[in-house]
Amino acid sequence: MTDQGYEYGRGAEMRVLRAHLGIDIKNMQDMATLLGVALSTYQRWENGRDRIPTGIWPRVERLYEMFDEAVDQLLQSIPEGTDPVNVRVWRGKRDENTEWPQAFPGVWLRVVGEAAREQPRIRPRYPDDDE
């Protein structure tokens, strides 16, 4: 069995990832879930109290890739035309049976925001905004 490496001093990178994904401090459990670790482990990493295993960085990179893919998929789903396109966003937790990225409302909000920067026809809407 080979020893896994560990690194100190990269907690800020974890915080930047969390911010990039739209996960606020109240929802750190979402970050821990996405990385497959306990909340306390993630918190210690982000706060710089524990060394971060080097094996976690491929997962971090994959989360960035998944975010970009989700933005691309949303953009590709927008039909041709000039009419506005409503895209559902949520204020709080979503049904746990929902898949990435909608299962994480903060992440989905960021995905929609990024897509809307490229496609101004996208109109984010809460469920109770229905007419």
Secondary structure by P-SEA (a helix, b strand, c coil): cbbbbbbccaaaaaaaaaaaaccccccaaaaaaaacccaaaaaaaaaccbbbbccaaaaaaaaaaaaaaaaaaaaaaccccccbbbbbbbccccccccccccccaaaaaaaaaaaaaacccbbbbcccccc
